[in-house]
Amino acid sequence: MSRGEVLGRPDGLPDWFEPLLTRVGDCRTEDFTTLRRPAGTGGRHSAVLVLLGEDEDEPGRPDLLVLQRAASMRNHAGQPAFPGGATDPEDADAPATALREAHEEVGLDPSTAEVLALLPDLWIPVSGFVVSPVLAWWRKPHPVHPLQVSEVAHVARLPISELADPANRIRVRHPSGWIGPAFQVRGLLVWGFTAGVIATLLDMAGWALPWEPGRIVELPAATAPVPAARGGAPDEVVP
């Protein structure tokens, strides 16, 4: 069983971050998914960057950095996701992987982001990937944009207030029958692994608002499967 780990509480950390950081230290894999990696099972490691910051013009209003995959990709085509990817041999740890990938994908300056915690590792059984979500504070936000245009079509900072708005929360159903949480925010349909992690963090931080999970949006048959989170089924895609 994997648990979260808080790495530090730096000076200047916004008040809005503290409740989430405190809760992350007690979180477990089952807070995010029902899937378990069997004992003795290996897996290729990867990491994603869960980067929270705030607009300098709107202090006290946190937002979350996401990117949208290019429509031409074989997997994840057009799908919003956290920056991240597979671990390289030279990466020292999961934070190094997440920050390197964010730098390569959207031009994030790693020195502006402060890693605060590691969320529990999440196992993707079909692909055999073990994903480490890395929680970080964007201490000094700066403009970012797609650098790998063959992989990244768009970069956005989604306000937490809009993600938590019940009017923007839905569920999606994959042709396989998988049903999971999703968000419709600023023209993006955020679903799958990314939406599952976001939904869990909203609950942990006390940011979630009461909502009735009624409306279900059908995903097209061509949509690639996604890593299971928040009760989903095994799937194929890696970050």
C-alpha positions, 0 to 999 in steps of 0.5 A: 500500500502506497502512502502520500509523503510531505516533503516540506512546508516552505516559507511563503506558502499560501494559506489555501495550500495548507489544508491540502498539504496536511491531508496529503500526508495521510492519504493512501492509494485507495483514496485515488483508485481501487486497483492494487499492484500485485506483490512482486509485480514490476512496472515502468515508472513515470511521474506527472506534475500536479502544479498549483499556483495563483494568478498575480492579479487574483491572489488567493485564487489557486489554479492548476496547470494542465496541457492538452495533447495534440490531436495527431497523437496515437494515444491521448489524442486531444486529451487534457493531462498533467505535464509528465511522462516516463522516467529517464535513467538520468532522473534522480527521482519522481520530482526530477522526472515531473519537472523535466517533462514539464520543462520539455513540454511547456517550458516550465522553469523548474526553479519556479516550482517547489515540490511539496509532496508525493502522492501515492503511486498509482499502478496502470495494469494493462500498460504496466506503468507506475505513475507518481503524481508530484504535488508542487507549488508554483512559487513564481508563475511565468508564461508557458506554452507548447514546446513539443507541438507534435505532442502538446496542442494547448496549455491552460491554468484552470482555476480551482473555483471553476473545477469545483463549480458543480455546473462544471462537473459531469461524468463520462462513459467510455465505450468499454463501459468505464464511468468516471468523473470529469470536468468541463472547464474553459472549453476542455473536457478533463477526464480519466486519470487526470480528472480522478486525481483532481476530484480526489484533491478537491475533496482532500483540500475541502474545495469540493462543493456538493454536486449531484453526479447525474449527467453522463457524457458519452465518449467517442469509440475512438477515444483511447482508454485512460488510467483508472482512478476513483473507481475506474477499470483497468486501462491502457494509456500512460501519461 
